[in-house]
Amino acid sequence: MTLPATIFVDVNVTLSGAAADKFSFGTLMGVFDHSATANRSDGPYYSVAEAEADGFTSAAEAEVHAWLQAVFAQENGVDSVLIGRIDAGDADLTASLNAIEEEAGSDGFYLLNCETRTDSEILLAAAWAETRMKVYIPQSSDADILTDGAGNIAEDLEALEYNRTALIYHQYDGSGDGDVPSDGYLDGAWSSKGGGLNLDAPNGVGVWAFHGLSGVTYDPLTSAQATKVYSNDANIYGRSKGLSFTSKGTMASGRFIDVTTTIDWLTARQEESILSLFVGVPTKVPFTSSGINQVQAAAQAVLDQGVEFGHLSPDSAPVITTPKIQNVSSADKIARQLTFSASCVLAGGIQKVVFNITVEQ
């Protein structure tokens, strides 16, 4: 018989490789003026009970607790939240957000809610989010939004054409206004539902419209009022045909929220994929045809996932264009910089149907 080699040699092979930490698009930050802790950022919390254990109880911090209830009441909502603290010594909300981000980390959260319902502070938070890979969901009960009154917050945000702020109208402002405390935090409920969409799963991408929300009462708006809200690219949680749901799921610029989240997903995943390639190669990615092909393969893998996950259309396959090595400029070779491009088409979603029926007799 043949003796097993393990008698003489014991070889253990471990598969290793470089993989960048994946940015989480489902992490929600709620910013409040609270005194439960001295931290600028607490969490992550995976349940209301976990946050209560750190002092965020209904008795001690009614607003934070109501927001937590709204967030965690949603089926298939976000898995975890962070709680940011506004300090009395902060110059303004911008300073608060800067301090919170510094402690939580710039990649520590993606979605943002703020306790404030004040127009001037909503504008500050929106300007802050616009310069970052964040999505800010504020809410307002300003009656002028329903009539398109001059200078209402929805109109102001639309004029700024922000692609990272999605305002939603709601009749209640806080924990004491509705039938239950969570009723004052439509922003938390909607952020949880939208943030719960798994951007890294097959067909995981979804629109932010047509979502029913638990623990939040719909706003009984007329068709005329809803039209006024939509005219300034703001959103509502209304009711039609016996169904309560969010609509239309747009940023202040009019861009659909899922367009921004897809662009952010594509940016983050390409950065992670190509950086992992650089770090994972024992020596280098050579500036040769072979090296260019390696970079192209890393980028193509993300685009293929984009199609599989529902970000990109399968009807128009993504195309990557890379230069031939002989066409790369000397300057780029000296700088060790490879420049290439890709084209792709968003999958999008159907949110309105026009159905023409001809009936004859």
C-alpha positions as CSV (number, residue, x, y, z in Angstrom):
1,M,0.0,0.0,0.0
2,T,1.0,3.6,-0.4
3,L,1.9,5.5,2.7
4,P,0.0,8.7,3.2
5,A,2.2,11.8,2.8
6,T,0.9,13.3,6.0
7,I,3.1,10.9,7.9
8,F,6.1,12.9,6.7
9,V,4.7,16.3,5.7
10,D,1.7,18.1,7.3
11,V,0.7,20.9,5.0
12,N,-2.1,23.4,5.9
13,V,-3.2,25.7,3.2
14,T,-5.1,28.8,4.1
15,L,-6.8,30.8,1.4
16,S,-6.2,34.5,1.9
17,G,-6.9,37.6,0.0
18,A,-7.6,41.3,0.4
19,A,-11.2,42.5,0.7
20,A,-12.1,46.0,1.6
21,D,-14.8,46.5,4.3
22,K,-18.1,47.0,2.5
23,F,-19.8,50.3,3.1
24,S,-23.3,49.7,4.6
25,F,-26.1,51.5,2.9
26,G,-28.6,50.5,5.6
27,T,-27.1,52.3,8.6
28,L,-29.4,55.0,10.0
29,M,-28.3,57.9,12.2
30,G,-30.8,59.8,14.3
31,V,-29.6,63.1,15.7
32,F,-31.3,64.5,18.8
33,D,-30.8,67.0,21.6
34,H,-30.5,64.4,24.4
35,S,-28.7,63.9,27.7
36,A,-28.8,60.1,28.0
37,T,-25.0,59.9,27.4
38,A,-22.1,62.3,26.9
39,N,-21.1,60.6,23.6
40,R,-21.6,62.3,20.3
41,S,-22.6,59.0,18.8
42,D,-24.0,55.9,20.5
43,G,-24.7,52.5,19.1
44,P,-25.1,50.6,16.9
45,Y,-28.4,49.5,18.4
46,Y,-30.2,46.5,17.0
47,S,-33.5,46.9,19.0
48,V,-35.4,49.4,21.1
49,A,-34.5,47.3,24.2
50,E,-30.7,47.7,23.5
51,A,-31.1,51.5,23.3
52,E,-33.2,51.6,26.4
53,A,-30.4,49.8,28.3
54,D,-28.2,52.9,27.6
55,G,-30.8,55.3,28.9
56,F,-32.9,56.0,25.8
57,T,-36.2,55.2,27.6
58,S,-39.6,56.7,27.0
59,A,-39.4,58.4,30.4
60,A,-35.9,59.8,30.0
61,E,-35.7,60.5,26.3
62,A,-39.2,60.5,24.9
63,E,-38.4,61.8,21.4
64,V,-35.5,59.4,20.8
65,H,-37.6,56.5,22.1
66,A,-40.5,57.4,19.8
67,W,-38.1,57.6,16.8
68,L,-36.6,54.2,17.8
69,Q,-40.1,52.7,17.9
70,A,-40.9,54.1,14.5
71,V,-37.7,52.7,13.0
72,F,-37.8,49.2,14.5
73,A,-41.6,48.8,13.9
74,Q,-41.0,48.4,10.2
75,E,-41.0,44.9,8.7
76,N,-37.8,44.4,6.7
77,G,-36.5,47.8,7.9
78,V,-32.9,48.7,8.8
79,D,-31.1,46.3,11.1
80,S,-29.4,48.9,13.3
81,V,-29.3,52.6,14.2
82,L,-26.9,55.1,15.7
83,I,-28.0,58.0,17.9
84,G,-26.1,61.3,17.6
85,R,-26.1,64.0,20.2
86,I,-26.5,67.7,19.8
87,D,-24.4,69.6,22.4
88,A,-25.6,72.9,23.9
89,G,-22.2,74.3,23.1
90,D,-22.4,73.6,19.3
91,A,-22.5,76.8,17.2
92,D,-25.3,75.3,15.0
93,L,-26.6,72.0,13.6
94,T,-23.8,72.0,11.1
95,A,-21.2,71.9,14.0
96,S,-23.2,69.2,15.7
97,L,-23.3,67.0,12.6
98,N,-19.5,67.5,12.1
99,A,-18.8,66.4,15.6
100,I,-21.1,63.4,15.4
101,E,-19.6,62.3,12.1
102,E,-16.1,62.7,13.5
103,E,-17.0,60.2,16.3
104,A,-19.1,57.9,14.3
105,G,-16.7,57.9,11.3
106,S,-17.4,59.3,7.8
107,D,-18.4,55.7,6.7
108,G,-20.3,55.0,9.9
109,F,-23.8,55.8,8.6
110,Y,-25.5,56.5,5.3
111,L,-29.1,57.6,6.2
112,L,-29.8,60.7,8.4
113,N,-32.7,61.9,10.4
114,C,-32.7,64.9,12.7
115,E,-35.1,65.7,15.5
116,T,-35.5,69.3,14.2
117,R,-38.6,70.4,12.3
118,T,-37.3,74.0,11.9
119,D,-36.9,75.2,8.3
120,S,-33.5,76.9,8.9
121,E,-32.1,73.8,10.6
122,I,-33.4,71.5,7.9
123,L,-31.6,73.7,5.3
124,L,-28.4,73.4,7.3
125,A,-28.6,69.6,7.5
126,A,-29.5,69.4,3.8
127,A,-26.5,71.5,2.9
128,W,-24.3,69.3,5.1
129,A,-25.6,66.0,3.5
130,E,-25.1,67.3,0.0
131,T,-21.3,67.3,0.4
132,R,-21.2,63.7,1.5
133,M,-22.2,60.2,0.5
134,K,-25.4,60.5,2.7
135,V,-29.1,60.6,2.3
136,Y,-31.1,63.0,4.6
137,I,-34.8,62.4,5.2
138,P,-36.4,65.4,7.0
139,Q,-40.1,65.9,7.7
140,S,-42.2,69.0,8.1
141,S,-45.8,69.8,9.1
142,D,-45.6,73.3,7.5
143,A,-49.2,73.9,6.1
144,D,-47.7,76.1,3.4
145,I,-46.3,73.0,1.8
146,L,-49.9,71.9,1.1
147,T,-50.8,75.2,-0.6
148,D,-47.4,75.9,-2.2
149,G,-47.2,79.0,-0.1
150,A,-44.2,81.3,-0.9
151,G,-41.0,80.4,0.8
152,N,-42.1,77.0,2.2
153,I,-39.3,74.6,3.1
154,A,-40.2,72.2,0.2
155,E,-39.9,75.1,-2.3
156,D,-36.6,76.2,-0.7
157,L,-35.1,72.8,-1.0
158,E,-36.3,72.3,-4.6
159,A,-34.7,75.6,-5.6
160,L,-31.4,74.3,-4.2
161,E,-31.8,71.2,-6.4
162,Y,-30.4,68.9,-3.7
163,N,-29.9,65.3,-4.8
164,R,-29.4,64.0,-1.2
165,T,-32.4,65.4,0.7
166,A,-35.9,63.9,0.4
167,L,-38.4,66.0,2.4
168,I,-41.7,64.3,3.5
169,Y,-44.7,66.2,4.7
170,H,-46.4,64.9,7.9
171,Q,-49.1,66.4,10.1
172,Y,-47.3,65.4,13.4
173,D,-44.0,66.8,14.6
174,G,-43.1,64.7,17.7
175,S,-44.0,62.0,20.2
176,G,-46.9,63.9,21.8
177,D,-48.9,64.7,18.6
178,G,-50.3,61.5,17.3
179,D,-52.2,58.6,18.8
180,V,-49.0,56.8,19.6
181,P,-45.5,58.3,20.2
182,S,-44.0,56.8,17.0
183,D,-46.6,58.7,15.0
184,G,-44.5,61.8,15.2
185,Y,-41.6,60.1,13.4
186,L,-42.6,59.4,9.8
187,D,-39.0,60.3,8.8
188,G,-37.7,57.4,10.9
189,A,-40.3,54.9,9.7
190,W,-39.7,55.8,6.0
191,S,-35.9,55.8,6.4
192,S,-36.0,52.4,8.0
193,K,-38.2,51.0,5.2
194,G,-36.1,52.5,2.4
195,G,-32.8,51.7,4.2
196,G,-34.0,48.1,4.6
197,L,-33.8,47.5,0.9
198,N,-30.8,45.3,0.4
199,L,-28.7,46.9,-2.3
200,D,-26.3,43.9,-2.3
201,A,-28.9,41.1,-3.0
202,P,-30.4,39.8,-6.2
203,N,-33.3,42.1,-7.1
204,G,-32.7,43.9,-3.8
205,V,-33.0,47.4,-5.2
206,G,-36.4,49.1,-4.8
207,V,-38.1,52.4,-5.1
208,W,-39.0,54.5,-2.0
209,A,-42.6,54.9,-3.1
210,F,-45.6,52.5,-2.3
211,H,-44.4,51.6,1.1
212,G,-46.9,51.0,3.9
213,L,-45.5,52.1,7.3
214,S,-46.2,50.6,10.8
215,G,-46.8,52.9,13.8
216,V,-47.4,56.0,11.7
217,T,-50.8,57.4,10.6
218,Y,-51.3,58.5,7.0
219,D,-52.0,62.1,6.2
220,P,-55.5,62.6,4.9
221,L,-54.6,64.9,2.0
222,T,-56.8,65.9,-0.9
223,S,-55.7,65.4,-4.4
224,A,-55.1,69.1,-4.8
225,Q,-52.9,69.2,-1.7
226,A,-50.9,66.2,-2.8
227,T,-50.3,67.8,-6.2
228,K,-49.0,70.9,-4.4
229,V,-46.5,68.8,-2.4
230,Y,-45.4,67.0,-5.6
231,S,-45.0,70.3,-7.4
232,N,-42.0,71.0,-5.1
233,D,-40.6,67.5,-5.3
234,A,-41.5,66.7,-1.8
235,N,-43.1,63.4,-0.6
236,I,-46.2,62.3,1.3
237,Y,-47.6,59.3,3.2
238,G,-51.2,59.3,1.9
239,R,-54.0,57.0,1.2
240,S,-55.7,55.9,-2.0
241,K,-58.1,53.1,-2.8
242,G,-58.0,52.0,0.8
243,L,-54.2,51.7,0.8
244,S,-51.8,53.8,2.8
245,F,-48.4,54.3,1.2
246,T,-45.5,56.7,0.6
247,S,-45.1,58.6,-2.7
248,K,-43.3,59.7,-4.8
249,G,-39.9,58.8,-3.5
250,T,-37.9,61.8,-4.8
251,M,-35.1,64.0,-3.7
252,A,-35.6,67.8,-3.6
253,S,-34.1,68.0,-7.1
254,G,-36.8,65.7,-8.5
255,R,-34.3,62.8,-8.8
256,F,-35.7,59.5,-7.5
257,I,-34.1,58.4,-4.3
258,D,-33.1,55.0,-5.7
259,V,-31.1,56.7,-8.5
260,T,-28.9,58.4,-5.9
261,T,-28.5,55.2,-3.9
262,T,-27.6,53.2,-7.0
263,I,-25.0,55.8,-8.0
264,D,-23.6,55.7,-4.4
265,W,-23.6,51.9,-4.5
266,L,-21.8,51.8,-7.8
267,T,-19.2,54.3,-6.6
268,A,-18.5,52.5,-3.3
269,R,-18.4,49.0,-4.7
270,Q,-16.0,50.0,-7.6
271,E,-13.7,51.7,-5.2
272,E,-13.7,48.6,-2.9
273,S,-13.2,46.2,-5.8
274,I,-10.3,48.0,-7.4
275,L,-8.6,48.8,-4.1
276,S,-8.9,45.1,-3.1
277,L,-7.2,44.2,-6.3
278,F,-4.2,46.5,-5.6
279,V,-3.8,45.3,-2.0
280,G,-4.4,41.7,-2.8
281,V,-1.6,41.3,-5.4
282,P,1.7,40.2,-3.8
283,T,3.8,42.4,-6.0
284,K,2.0,44.8,-8.3
285,V,-0.6,45.2,-11.0
286,P,1.7,45.7,-13.9
287,F,1.2,48.5,-16.4
288,T,0.8,46.0,-19.2
289,S,-2.1,44.6,-21.2
290,S,-2.4,41.9,-18.6
291,G,-2.6,44.4,-15.8
292,I,-5.2,46.5,-17.6
293,N,-7.2,43.3,-18.0
294,Q,-7.1,42.7,-14.3
295,V,-8.4,46.1,-13.5
296,Q,-11.1,45.7,-16.1
297,A,-12.1,42.3,-14.7
298,A,-12.5,43.8,-11.2
299,A,-14.6,46.7,-12.5
300,Q,-16.7,44.3,-14.7
301,A,-17.5,42.1,-11.7
302,V,-19.2,45.0,-10.0
303,L,-21.1,46.0,-13.1
304,D,-22.3,42.4,-13.4
305,Q,-23.5,42.5,-9.8
306,G,-25.2,45.8,-10.6
307,V,-27.4,44.0,-13.1
308,E,-28.0,41.0,-10.9
309,F,-29.0,43.2,-7.9
310,G,-31.4,45.4,-9.9
311,H,-29.3,48.6,-10.1
312,L,-28.5,48.3,-13.8
313,S,-30.7,47.3,-16.8
314,P,-30.1,43.8,-18.2
315,D,-31.5,45.0,-21.5
316,S,-28.5,47.2,-22.1
317,A,-25.4,45.4,-20.9
318,P,-22.8,47.5,-19.2
319,V,-19.8,48.2,-21.5
320,I,-16.2,49.0,-20.3
321,T,-13.8,50.7,-22.6
322,T,-10.1,50.4,-21.7
323,P,-7.2,51.7,-23.7
324,K,-4.7,49.5,-25.5
325,I,-1.3,49.7,-23.8
326,Q,0.3,51.3,-26.8
327,N,-2.2,54.1,-26.6
328,V,-1.6,55.1,-23.0
329,S,0.3,58.3,-22.8
330,S,3.8,58.6,-21.4
331,A,2.5,61.0,-18.8
332,D,0.0,58.5,-17.5
333,K,2.6,55.7,-17.4
334,I,5.0,58.0,-15.4
335,A,2.1,58.9,-13.1
336,R,1.1,55.2,-13.0
337,Q,-2.5,56.2,-13.7
338,L,-4.9,54.2,-15.8
339,T,-7.9,56.0,-17.2
340,F,-10.8,54.0,-18.6
341,S,-14.6,54.4,-18.8
342,A,-17.8,52.5,-18.7
343,S,-21.4,53.0,-19.8
344,C,-24.5,51.4,-18.3
345,V,-28.2,52.0,-18.0
346,L,-30.1,52.3,-14.8
347,A,-32.8,49.7,-14.3
348,G,-35.2,52.2,-12.7
349,G,-38.8,51.3,-11.9
350,I,-42.3,51.8,-13.1
351,Q,-44.2,54.2,-10.8
352,K,-47.0,55.4,-13.0
353,V,-49.1,53.6,-15.6
354,V,-51.1,55.2,-18.4
355,F,-53.6,52.7,-19.7
356,N,-55.8,53.6,-22.6
357,I,-58.8,51.3,-23.1
358,T,-61.2,51.5,-26.0
359,V,-64.6,50.0,-25.4
360,E,-67.0,49.3,-28.3
361,Q,-70.5,48.0,-28.4
